[in-house]
Amino acid sequence: MLAYGCSVDSTDEYCRLGESTALECLRKFCSVIEAMYGQWYLRSPNPADLYRLLHKASRRGFQAC
């Protein structure tokens, strides 16, 4: 569902899972990913991160706001 952006109904037909089972698996998967990587990837950017991102964007031709 995440990779292809498909609905629960199409997952039901393809994987032979019920709607509630597919949604429960998706919720558990997302919870585990957030628990594993959330501390690093969902944190607020620090000044060094902002400088790096803005510098990379300017090299690629993006204008500063």
mmJSON file of the N, C-alpha and C atoms, coordinates in Angstrom:
{"data_MODEL":{"atom_site":{
"group_PDB":["ATOM","ATOM","ATOM","ATOM","ATOM","ATOM","ATOM","ATOM","ATOM","ATOM","ATOM","ATOM","ATOM","ATOM","ATOM","ATOM","ATOM","ATOM","ATOM","ATOM","ATOM","ATOM","ATOM","ATOM","ATOM","ATOM","ATOM","ATOM","ATOM","ATOM","ATOM","ATOM","ATOM","ATOM","ATOM","ATOM","ATOM","ATOM","ATOM","ATOM","ATOM","ATOM","ATOM","ATOM","ATOM","ATOM","ATOM","ATOM","ATOM","ATOM","ATOM","ATOM","ATOM","ATOM","ATOM","ATOM","ATOM","ATOM","ATOM","ATOM","ATOM","ATOM","ATOM","ATOM","ATOM","ATOM","ATOM","ATOM","ATOM","ATOM","ATOM","ATOM","ATOM","ATOM","ATOM","ATOM","ATOM","ATOM","ATOM","ATOM","ATOM","ATOM","ATOM","ATOM","ATOM","ATOM","ATOM","ATOM","ATOM","ATOM","ATOM","ATOM","ATOM","ATOM","ATOM","ATOM","ATOM","ATOM","ATOM","ATOM","ATOM","ATOM","ATOM","ATOM","ATOM","ATOM","ATOM","ATOM","ATOM","ATOM","ATOM","ATOM","ATOM","ATOM","ATOM","ATOM","ATOM","ATOM","ATOM","ATOM","ATOM","ATOM","ATOM","ATOM","ATOM","ATOM","ATOM","ATOM","ATOM","ATOM","ATOM","ATOM","ATOM","ATOM","ATOM","ATOM","ATOM","ATOM","ATOM","ATOM","ATOM","ATOM","ATOM","ATOM","ATOM","ATOM","ATOM","ATOM","ATOM","ATOM","ATOM","ATOM","ATOM","ATOM","ATOM","ATOM","ATOM","ATOM","ATOM","ATOM","ATOM","ATOM","ATOM","ATOM","ATOM","ATOM","ATOM","ATOM","ATOM","ATOM","ATOM","ATOM","ATOM","ATOM","ATOM","ATOM","ATOM","ATOM","ATOM","ATOM","ATOM","ATOM","ATOM","ATOM","ATOM","ATOM","ATOM","ATOM","ATOM","ATOM","ATOM","ATOM","ATOM","ATOM","ATOM"],
"id":[1,2,3,4,5,6,7,8,9,10,11,12,13,14,15,16,17,18,19,20,21,22,23,24,25,26,27,28,29,30,31,32,33,34,35,36,37,38,39,40,41,42,43,44,45,46,47,48,49,50,51,52,53,54,55,56,57,58,59,60,61,62,63,64,65,66,67,68,69,70,71,72,73,74,75,76,77,78,79,80,81,82,83,84,85,86,87,88,89,90,91,92,93,94,95,96,97,98,99,100,101,102,103,104,105,106,107,108,109,110,111,112,113,114,115,116,117,118,119,120,121,122,123,124,125,126,127,128,129,130,131,132,133,134,135,136,137,138,139,140,141,142,143,144,145,146,147,148,149,150,151,152,153,154,155,156,157,158,159,160,161,162,163,164,165,166,167,168,169,170,171,172,173,174,175,176,177,178,179,180,181,182,183,184,185,186,187,188,189,190,191,192,193,194,195],
"type_symbol":["N","C","C","N","C","C","N","C","C","N","C","C","N","C","C","N","C","C","N","C","C","N","C","C","N","C","C","N","C","C","N","C","C","N","C","C","N","C","C","N","C","C","N","C","C","N","C","C","N","C","C","N","C","C","N","C","C","N","C","C","N","C","C","N","C","C","N","C","C","N","C","C","N","C","C","N","C","C","N","C","C","N","C","C","N","C","C","N","C","C","N","C","C","N","C","C","N","C","C","N","C","C","N","C","C","N","C","C","N","C","C","N","C","C","N","C","C","N","C","C","N","C","C","N","C","C","N","C","C","N","C","C","N","C","C","N","C","C","N","C","C","N","C","C","N","C","C","N","C","C","N","C","C","N","C","C","N","C","C","N","C","C","N","C","C","N","C","C","N","C","C","N","C","C","N","C","C","N","C","C","N","C","C","N","C","C","N","C","C","N","C","C","N","C","C"],
"label_atom_id":["N","CA","C","N","CA","C","N","CA","C","N","CA","C","N","CA","C","N","CA","C","N","CA","C","N","CA","C","N","CA","C","N","CA","C","N","CA","C","N","CA","C","N","CA","C","N","CA","C","N","CA","C","N","CA","C","N","CA","C","N","CA","C","N","CA","C","N","CA","C","N","CA","C","N","CA","C","N","CA","C","N","CA","C","N","CA","C","N","CA","C","N","CA","C","N","CA","C","N","CA","C","N","CA","C","N","CA","C","N","CA","C","N","CA","C","N","CA","C","N","CA","C","N","CA","C","N","CA","C","N","CA","C","N","CA","C","N","CA","C","N","CA","C","N","CA","C","N","CA","C","N","CA","C","N","CA","C","N","CA","C","N","CA","C","N","CA","C","N","CA","C","N","CA","C","N","CA","C","N","CA","C","N","CA","C","N","CA","C","N","CA","C","N","CA","C","N","CA","C","N","CA","C","N","CA","C","N","CA","C","N","CA","C","N","CA","C","N","CA","C","N","CA","C","N","CA","C"],
"label_alt_id":[null,null,null,null,null,null,null,null,null,null,null,null,null,null,null,null,null,null,null,null,null,null,null,null,null,null,null,null,null,null,null,null,null,null,null,null,null,null,null,null,null,null,null,null,null,null,null,null,null,null,null,null,null,null,null,null,null,null,null,null,null,null,null,null,null,null,null,null,null,null,null,null,null,null,null,null,null,null,null,null,null,null,null,null,null,null,null,null,null,null,null,null,null,null,null,null,null,null,null,null,null,null,null,null,null,null,null,null,null,null,null,null,null,null,null,null,null,null,null,null,null,null,null,null,null,null,null,null,null,null,null,null,null,null,null,null,null,null,null,null,null,null,null,null,null,null,null,null,null,null,null,null,null,null,null,null,null,null,null,null,null,null,null,null,null,null,null,null,null,null,null,null,null,null,null,null,null,null,null,null,null,null,null,null,null,null,null,null,null,null,null,null,null,null,null],
"label_comp_id":["MET","MET","MET","LEU","LEU","LEU","ALA","ALA","ALA","TYR","TYR","TYR","GLY","GLY","GLY","CYS","CYS","CYS","SER","SER","SER","VAL","VAL","VAL","ASP","ASP","ASP","SER","SER","SER","THR","THR","THR","ASP","ASP","ASP","GLU","GLU","GLU","TYR","TYR","TYR","CYS","CYS","CYS","ARG","ARG","ARG","LEU","LEU","LEU","GLY","GLY","GLY","GLU","GLU","GLU","SER","SER","SER","THR","THR","THR","ALA","ALA","ALA","LEU","LEU","LEU","GLU","GLU","GLU","CYS","CYS","CYS","LEU","LEU","LEU","ARG","ARG","ARG","LYS","LYS","LYS","PHE","PHE","PHE","CYS","CYS","CYS","SER","SER","SER","VAL","VAL","VAL","ILE","ILE","ILE","GLU","GLU","GLU","ALA","ALA","ALA","MET","MET","MET","TYR","TYR","TYR","GLY","GLY","GLY","GLN","GLN","GLN","TRP","TRP","TRP","TYR","TYR","TYR","LEU","LEU","LEU","ARG","ARG","ARG","SER","SER","SER","PRO","PRO","PRO","ASN","ASN","ASN","PRO","PRO","PRO","ALA","ALA","ALA","ASP","ASP","ASP","LEU","LEU","LEU","TYR","TYR","TYR","ARG","ARG","ARG","LEU","LEU","LEU","LEU","LEU","LEU","HIS","HIS","HIS","LYS","LYS","LYS","ALA","ALA","ALA","SER","SER","SER","ARG","ARG","ARG","ARG","ARG","ARG","GLY","GLY","GLY","PHE","PHE","PHE","GLN","GLN","GLN","ALA","ALA","ALA","CYS","CYS","CYS"],
"label_asym_id":["A","A","A","A","A","A","A","A","A","A","A","A","A","A","A","A","A","A","A","A","A","A","A","A","A","A","A","A","A","A","A","A","A","A","A","A","A","A","A","A","A","A","A","A","A","A","A","A","A","A","A","A","A","A","A","A","A","A","A","A","A","A","A","A","A","A","A","A","A","A","A","A","A","A","A","A","A","A","A","A","A","A","A","A","A","A","A","A","A","A","A","A","A","A","A","A","A","A","A","A","A","A","A","A","A","A","A","A","A","A","A","A","A","A","A","A","A","A","A","A","A","A","A","A","A","A","A","A","A","A","A","A","A","A","A","A","A","A","A","A","A","A","A","A","A","A","A","A","A","A","A","A","A","A","A","A","A","A","A","A","A","A","A","A","A","A","A","A","A","A","A","A","A","A","A","A","A","A","A","A","A","A","A","A","A","A","A","A","A","A","A","A","A","A","A"],
"label_entity_id":["1","1","1","1","1","1","1","1","1","1","1","1","1","1","1","1","1","1","1","1","1","1","1","1","1","1","1","1","1","1","1","1","1","1","1","1","1","1","1","1","1","1","1","1","1","1","1","1","1","1","1","1","1","1","1","1","1","1","1","1","1","1","1","1","1","1","1","1","1","1","1","1","1","1","1","1","1","1","1","1","1","1","1","1","1","1","1","1","1","1","1","1","1","1","1","1","1","1","1","1","1","1","1","1","1","1","1","1","1","1","1","1","1","1","1","1","1","1","1","1","1","1","1","1","1","1","1","1","1","1","1","1","1","1","1","1","1","1","1","1","1","1","1","1","1","1","1","1","1","1","1","1","1","1","1","1","1","1","1","1","1","1","1","1","1","1","1","1","1","1","1","1","1","1","1","1","1","1","1","1","1","1","1","1","1","1","1","1","1","1","1","1","1","1","1"],
"label_seq_id":[1,1,1,2,2,2,3,3,3,4,4,4,5,5,5,6,6,6,7,7,7,8,8,8,9,9,9,10,10,10,11,11,11,12,12,12,13,13,13,14,14,14,15,15,15,16,16,16,17,17,17,18,18,18,19,19,19,20,20,20,21,21,21,22,22,22,23,23,23,24,24,24,25,25,25,26,26,26,27,27,27,28,28,28,29,29,29,30,30,30,31,31,31,32,32,32,33,33,33,34,34,34,35,35,35,36,36,36,37,37,37,38,38,38,39,39,39,40,40,40,41,41,41,42,42,42,43,43,43,44,44,44,45,45,45,46,46,46,47,47,47,48,48,48,49,49,49,50,50,50,51,51,51,52,52,52,53,53,53,54,54,54,55,55,55,56,56,56,57,57,57,58,58,58,59,59,59,60,60,60,61,61,61,62,62,62,63,63,63,64,64,64,65,65,65],
"pdbx_PDB_ins_code":[null,null,null,null,null,null,null,null,null,null,null,null,null,null,null,null,null,null,null,null,null,null,null,null,null,null,null,null,null,null,null,null,null,null,null,null,null,null,null,null,null,null,null,null,null,null,null,null,null,null,null,null,null,null,null,null,null,null,null,null,null,null,null,null,null,null,null,null,null,null,null,null,null,null,null,null,null,null,null,null,null,null,null,null,null,null,null,null,null,null,null,null,null,null,null,null,null,null,null,null,null,null,null,null,null,null,null,null,null,null,null,null,null,null,null,null,null,null,null,null,null,null,null,null,null,null,null,null,null,null,null,null,null,null,null,null,null,null,null,null,null,null,null,null,null,null,null,null,null,null,null,null,null,null,null,null,null,null,null,null,null,null,null,null,null,null,null,null,null,null,null,null,null,null,null,null,null,null,null,null,null,null,null,null,null,null,null,null,null,null,null,null,null,null,null],
"Cartn_x":[0.82,0.0,0.869,1.971,2.856,3.626,4.144,4.999,4.241,3.033,2.288,1.141,0.865,-0.234,-1.587,-1.695,-2.952,-3.884,-5.101,-6.1,-6.05,-6.777,-6.855,-7.542,-8.509,-9.232,-8.318,-7.418,-6.509,-5.508,-5.13,-4.251,-4.965,-6.234,-7.048,-7.042,-7.22,-7.253,-5.885,-4.835,-3.49,-2.908,-3.011,-2.358,-3.286,-4.543,-5.537,-5.604,-5.527,-5.673,-6.976,-7.602,-8.788,-8.41,-9.389,-9.134,-8.574,-9.176,-8.708,-7.299,-6.987,-5.647,-4.607,-4.934,-3.997,-3.742,-4.793,-4.623,-3.839,-4.084,-3.348,-1.864,-1.556,-0.153,0.514,-0.19,0.363,0.639,-0.29,-0.093,1.097,1.211,2.341,3.661,3.684,4.897,5.32,4.381,4.691,5.16,4.563,4.972,6.403,6.754,8.115,9.132,8.825,9.726,9.922,8.834,8.945,9.77,9.583,10.344,11.833,12.15,13.552,14.267,13.618,14.292,13.796,12.757,12.155,13.075,13.901,14.783,15.745,16.213,17.158,16.439,15.516,14.926,13.76,13.097,11.961,12.31,13.593,14.004,14.016,14.023,14.122,15.542,15.706,17.053,17.813,19.1,19.948,20.579,21.28,21.875,22.814,23.563,24.468,23.676,22.572,21.72,21.139,20.638,20.054,21.081,22.284,23.338,23.653,23.802,24.123,23.027,21.766,20.657,20.522,20.652,20.541,21.706,22.9,24.073,23.898,23.423,23.195,22.13,21.072,20.002,20.506,21.333,21.84,22.774,23.545,24.408,23.582,22.376,21.5,20.591,20.725,19.989,18.716,18.429,17.241,17.542,16.593,16.747,16.326,16.992,16.603,15.325,14.507,13.242,13.487],
"Cartn_y":[-1.182,0.0,1.253,1.227,2.386,2.53,1.451,1.509,1.923,1.426,1.683,2.674,3.074,3.998,3.394,2.099,1.426,1.385,1.04,0.983,-0.366,-0.435,-1.688,-2.759,-2.376,-3.354,-4.069,-3.329,-3.983,-4.875,-4.489,-5.337,-6.619,-6.498,-7.657,-8.669,-8.204,-9.104,-9.708,-8.924,-9.38,-10.309,-9.925,-10.674,-11.637,-11.597,-12.426,-12.106,-10.809,-10.341,-9.565,-9.663,-8.861,-7.406,-6.532,-5.098,-4.77,-5.327,-5.008,-5.542,-6.703,-7.278,-6.437,-5.995,-5.171,-3.841,-3.217,-1.951,-2.124,-3.211,-3.481,-3.691,-4.434,-4.654,-3.344,-2.498,-1.206,-0.332,-0.297,0.503,-0.002,-1.322,-1.885,-1.596,-1.724,-1.439,0.011,0.938,2.358,2.665,2.026,2.236,1.785,0.64,0.118,1.005,1.451,2.336,3.638,4.186,5.416,5.205,4.068,3.78,3.605,2.969,2.718,3.962,4.741,5.831,7.216,7.295,8.573,9.536,9.041,9.913,10.671,10.045,10.702,11.462,10.799,11.4,12.329,12.215,13.07,14.184,14.385,15.447,16.783,17.861,19.188,19.409,20.061,20.297,21.311,21.069,22.013,22.981,24.004,24.979,24.35,23.337,22.681,21.967,21.326,20.665,21.676,22.784,23.816,24.387,24.663,25.184,24.188,22.932,21.893,21.783,21.761,21.63,22.854,24.048,25.257,25.387,24.989,25.03,24.051,22.862,21.869,22.37,22.97,23.479,24.61,25.502,26.618,26.129,25.084,24.512,23.914,23.446,22.838,23.856,25.119,26.16,26.641,26.192,26.66,28.012,28.918,30.245,30.227,31.024,31.173,32.005,31.745,32.494,33.869],
"Cartn_z":[0.0,0.0,0.0,0.732,0.758,-0.545,-1.059,-2.239,-3.491,-3.664,-4.893,-4.714,-3.494,-3.251,-3.55,-3.359,-3.691,-2.472,-2.733,-1.666,-0.951,0.131,0.894,0.065,-0.75,-1.565,-2.551,-3.192,-4.136,-3.408,-2.204,-1.4,-1.015,-0.737,-0.39,-1.531,-2.751,-3.9,-4.182,-4.041,-4.388,-3.322,-2.058,-0.979,-0.262,-0.578,0.101,1.595,1.902,3.276,3.382,4.524,4.762,4.988,4.843,4.993,6.366,7.409,8.764,9.007,8.463,8.628,7.892,6.68,5.91,6.612,7.132,7.838,9.135,9.838,11.08,10.782,9.733,9.354,8.957,8.234,7.831,9.047,9.989,11.202,12.017,12.161,12.907,12.208,10.889,10.128,10.332,10.198,10.366,11.786,12.78,14.17,14.402,13.844,14.022,13.307,12.094,11.372,12.132,12.662,13.44,14.706,15.376,16.595,16.29,15.152,14.813,14.314,13.455,12.763,13.145,13.941,14.268,14.982,15.871,16.643,15.728,14.665,13.766,12.655,11.972,10.781,11.068,12.197,12.501,13.481,13.714,14.632,13.9,14.635,14.032,13.526,12.387,11.87,12.73,12.888,13.622,12.618,13.073,12.139,11.105,11.496,10.54,9.445,9.822,8.828,7.851,8.384,7.529,6.557,7.04,6.175,5.058,5.409,4.428,3.38,3.81,2.874,1.966,2.534,1.726,0.752,1.184,0.311,-0.857,-0.563,-1.614,-2.59,-2.065,-2.926,-3.822,-3.291,-4.09,-5.195,-4.929,-5.971,-7.093,-6.779,-7.782,-8.456,-8.112,-8.8,-8.134,-6.93,-6.228,-5.578,-5.693,-5.105,-3.639,-2.838,-1.425,-1.351,-0.36,-0.203,0.359],
"occupancy":[1.0,1.0,1.0,1.0,1.0,1.0,1.0,1.0,1.0,1.0,1.0,1.0,1.0,1.0,1.0,1.0,1.0,1.0,1.0,1.0,1.0,1.0,1.0,1.0,1.0,1.0,1.0,1.0,1.0,1.0,1.0,1.0,1.0,1.0,1.0,1.0,1.0,1.0,1.0,1.0,1.0,1.0,1.0,1.0,1.0,1.0,1.0,1.0,1.0,1.0,1.0,1.0,1.0,1.0,1.0,1.0,1.0,1.0,1.0,1.0,1.0,1.0,1.0,1.0,1.0,1.0,1.0,1.0,1.0,1.0,1.0,1.0,1.0,1.0,1.0,1.0,1.0,1.0,1.0,1.0,1.0,1.0,1.0,1.0,1.0,1.0,1.0,1.0,1.0,1.0,1.0,1.0,1.0,1.0,1.0,1.0,1.0,1.0,1.0,1.0,1.0,1.0,1.0,1.0,1.0,1.0,1.0,1.0,1.0,1.0,1.0,1.0,1.0,1.0,1.0,1.0,1.0,1.0,1.0,1.0,1.0,1.0,1.0,1.0,1.0,1.0,1.0,1.0,1.0,1.0,1.0,1.0,1.0,1.0,1.0,1.0,1.0,1.0,1.0,1.0,1.0,1.0,1.0,1.0,1.0,1.0,1.0,1.0,1.0,1.0,1.0,1.0,1.0,1.0,1.0,1.0,1.0,1.0,1.0,1.0,1.0,1.0,1.0,1.0,1.0,1.0,1.0,1.0,1.0,1.0,1.0,1.0,1.0,1.0,1.0,1.0,1.0,1.0,1.0,1.0,1.0,1.0,1.0,1.0,1.0,1.0,1.0,1.0,1.0,1.0,1.0,1.0,1.0,1.0,1.0],
"B_iso_or_equiv":[0.0,0.0,0.0,0.0,0.0,0.0,0.0,0.0,0.0,0.0,0.0,0.0,0.0,0.0,0.0,0.0,0.0,0.0,0.0,0.0,0.0,0.0,0.0,0.0,0.0,0.0,0.0,0.0,0.0,0.0,0.0,0.0,0.0,0.0,0.0,0.0,0.0,0.0,0.0,0.0,0.0,0.0,0.0,0.0,0.0,0.0,0.0,0.0,0.0,0.0,0.0,0.0,0.0,0.0,0.0,0.0,0.0,0.0,0.0,0.0,0.0,0.0,0.0,0.0,0.0,0.0,0.0,0.0,0.0,0.0,0.0,0.0,0.0,0.0,0.0,0.0,0.0,0.0,0.0,0.0,0.0,0.0,0.0,0.0,0.0,0.0,0.0,0.0,0.0,0.0,0.0,0.0,0.0,0.0,0.0,0.0,0.0,0.0,0.0,0.0,0.0,0.0,0.0,0.0,0.0,0.0,0.0,0.0,0.0,0.0,0.0,0.0,0.0,0.0,0.0,0.0,0.0,0.0,0.0,0.0,0.0,0.0,0.0,0.0,0.0,0.0,0.0,0.0,0.0,0.0,0.0,0.0,0.0,0.0,0.0,0.0,0.0,0.0,0.0,0.0,0.0,0.0,0.0,0.0,0.0,0.0,0.0,0.0,0.0,0.0,0.0,0.0,0.0,0.0,0.0,0.0,0.0,0.0,0.0,0.0,0.0,0.0,0.0,0.0,0.0,0.0,0.0,0.0,0.0,0.0,0.0,0.0,0.0,0.0,0.0,0.0,0.0,0.0,0.0,0.0,0.0,0.0,0.0,0.0,0.0,0.0,0.0,0.0,0.0,0.0,0.0,0.0,0.0,0.0,0.0],
"pdbx_formal_charge":[null,null,null,null,null,null,null,null,null,null,null,null,null,null,null,null,null,null,null,null,null,null,null,null,null,null,null,null,null,null,null,null,null,null,null,null,null,null,null,null,null,null,null,null,null,null,null,null,null,null,null,null,null,null,null,null,null,null,null,null,null,null,null,null,null,null,null,null,null,null,null,null,null,null,null,null,null,null,null,null,null,null,null,null,null,null,null,null,null,null,null,null,null,null,null,null,null,null,null,null,null,null,null,null,null,null,null,null,null,null,null,null,null,null,null,null,null,null,null,null,null,null,null,null,null,null,null,null,null,null,null,null,null,null,null,null,null,null,null,null,null,null,null,null,null,null,null,null,null,null,null,null,null,null,null,null,null,null,null,null,null,null,null,null,null,null,null,null,null,null,null,null,null,null,null,null,null,null,null,null,null,null,null,null,null,null,null,null,null,null,null,null,null,null,null],
"auth_seq_id":[1,1,1,2,2,2,3,3,3,4,4,4,5,5,5,6,6,6,7,7,7,8,8,8,9,9,9,10,10,10,11,11,11,12,12,12,13,13,13,14,14,14,15,15,15,16,16,16,17,17,17,18,18,18,19,19,19,20,20,20,21,21,21,22,22,22,23,23,23,24,24,24,25,25,25,26,26,26,27,27,27,28,28,28,29,29,29,30,30,30,31,31,31,32,32,32,33,33,33,34,34,34,35,35,35,36,36,36,37,37,37,38,38,38,39,39,39,40,40,40,41,41,41,42,42,42,43,43,43,44,44,44,45,45,45,46,46,46,47,47,47,48,48,48,49,49,49,50,50,50,51,51,51,52,52,52,53,53,53,54,54,54,55,55,55,56,56,56,57,57,57,58,58,58,59,59,59,60,60,60,61,61,61,62,62,62,63,63,63,64,64,64,65,65,65],
"auth_comp_id":["MET","MET","MET","LEU","LEU","LEU","ALA","ALA","ALA","TYR","TYR","TYR","GLY","GLY","GLY","CYS","CYS","CYS","SER","SER","SER","VAL","VAL","VAL","ASP","ASP","ASP","SER","SER","SER","THR","THR","THR","ASP","ASP","ASP","GLU","GLU","GLU","TYR","TYR","TYR","CYS","CYS","CYS","ARG","ARG","ARG","LEU","LEU","LEU","GLY","GLY","GLY","GLU","GLU","GLU","SER","SER","SER","THR","THR","THR","ALA","ALA","ALA","LEU","LEU","LEU","GLU","GLU","GLU","CYS","CYS","CYS","LEU","LEU","LEU","ARG","ARG","ARG","LYS","LYS","LYS","PHE","PHE","PHE","CYS","CYS","CYS","SER","SER","SER","VAL","VAL","VAL","ILE","ILE","ILE","GLU","GLU","GLU","ALA","ALA","ALA","MET","MET","MET","TYR","TYR","TYR","GLY","GLY","GLY","GLN","GLN","GLN","TRP","TRP","TRP","TYR","TYR","TYR","LEU","LEU","LEU","ARG","ARG","ARG","SER","SER","SER","PRO","PRO","PRO","ASN","ASN","ASN","PRO","PRO","PRO","ALA","ALA","ALA","ASP","ASP","ASP","LEU","LEU","LEU","TYR","TYR","TYR","ARG","ARG","ARG","LEU","LEU","LEU","LEU","LEU","LEU","HIS","HIS","HIS","LYS","LYS","LYS","ALA","ALA","ALA","SER","SER","SER","ARG","ARG","ARG","ARG","ARG","ARG","GLY","GLY","GLY","PHE","PHE","PHE","GLN","GLN","GLN","ALA","ALA","ALA","CYS","CYS","CYS"],
"auth_asym_id":["A","A","A","A","A","A","A","A","A","A","A","A","A","A","A","A","A","A","A","A","A","A","A","A","A","A","A","A","A","A","A","A","A","A","A","A","A","A","A","A","A","A","A","A","A","A","A","A","A","A","A","A","A","A","A","A","A","A","A","A","A","A","A","A","A","A","A","A","A","A","A","A","A","A","A","A","A","A","A","A","A","A","A","A","A","A","A","A","A","A","A","A","A","A","A","A","A","A","A","A","A","A","A","A","A","A","A","A","A","A","A","A","A","A","A","A","A","A","A","A","A","A","A","A","A","A","A","A","A","A","A","A","A","A","A","A","A","A","A","A","A","A","A","A","A","A","A","A","A","A","A","A","A","A","A","A","A","A","A","A","A","A","A","A","A","A","A","A","A","A","A","A","A","A","A","A","A","A","A","A","A","A","A","A","A","A","A","A","A","A","A","A","A","A","A"],
"auth_atom_id":["N","CA","C","N","CA","C","N","CA","C","N","CA","C","N","CA","C","N","CA","C","N","CA","C","N","CA","C","N","CA","C","N","CA","C","N","CA","C","N","CA","C","N","CA","C","N","CA","C","N","CA","C","N","CA","C","N","CA","C","N","CA","C","N","CA","C","N","CA","C","N","CA","C","N","CA","C","N","CA","C","N","CA","C","N","CA","C","N","CA","C","N","CA","C","N","CA","C","N","CA","C","N","CA","C","N","CA","C","N","CA","C","N","CA","C","N","CA","C","N","CA","C","N","CA","C","N","CA","C","N","CA","C","N","CA","C","N","CA","C","N","CA","C","N","CA","C","N","CA","C","N","CA","C","N","CA","C","N","CA","C","N","CA","C","N","CA","C","N","CA","C","N","CA","C","N","CA","C","N","CA","C","N","CA","C","N","CA","C","N","CA","C","N","CA","C","N","CA","C","N","CA","C","N","CA","C","N","CA","C","N","CA","C","N","CA","C","N","CA","C","N","CA","C","N","CA","C"],
"pdbx_PDB_model_num":[1,1,1,1,1,1,1,1,1,1,1,1,1,1,1,1,1,1,1,1,1,1,1,1,1,1,1,1,1,1,1,1,1,1,1,1,1,1,1,1,1,1,1,1,1,1,1,1,1,1,1,1,1,1,1,1,1,1,1,1,1,1,1,1,1,1,1,1,1,1,1,1,1,1,1,1,1,1,1,1,1,1,1,1,1,1,1,1,1,1,1,1,1,1,1,1,1,1,1,1,1,1,1,1,1,1,1,1,1,1,1,1,1,1,1,1,1,1,1,1,1,1,1,1,1,1,1,1,1,1,1,1,1,1,1,1,1,1,1,1,1,1,1,1,1,1,1,1,1,1,1,1,1,1,1,1,1,1,1,1,1,1,1,1,1,1,1,1,1,1,1,1,1,1,1,1,1,1,1,1,1,1,1,1,1,1,1,1,1,1,1,1,1,1,1]
}}}
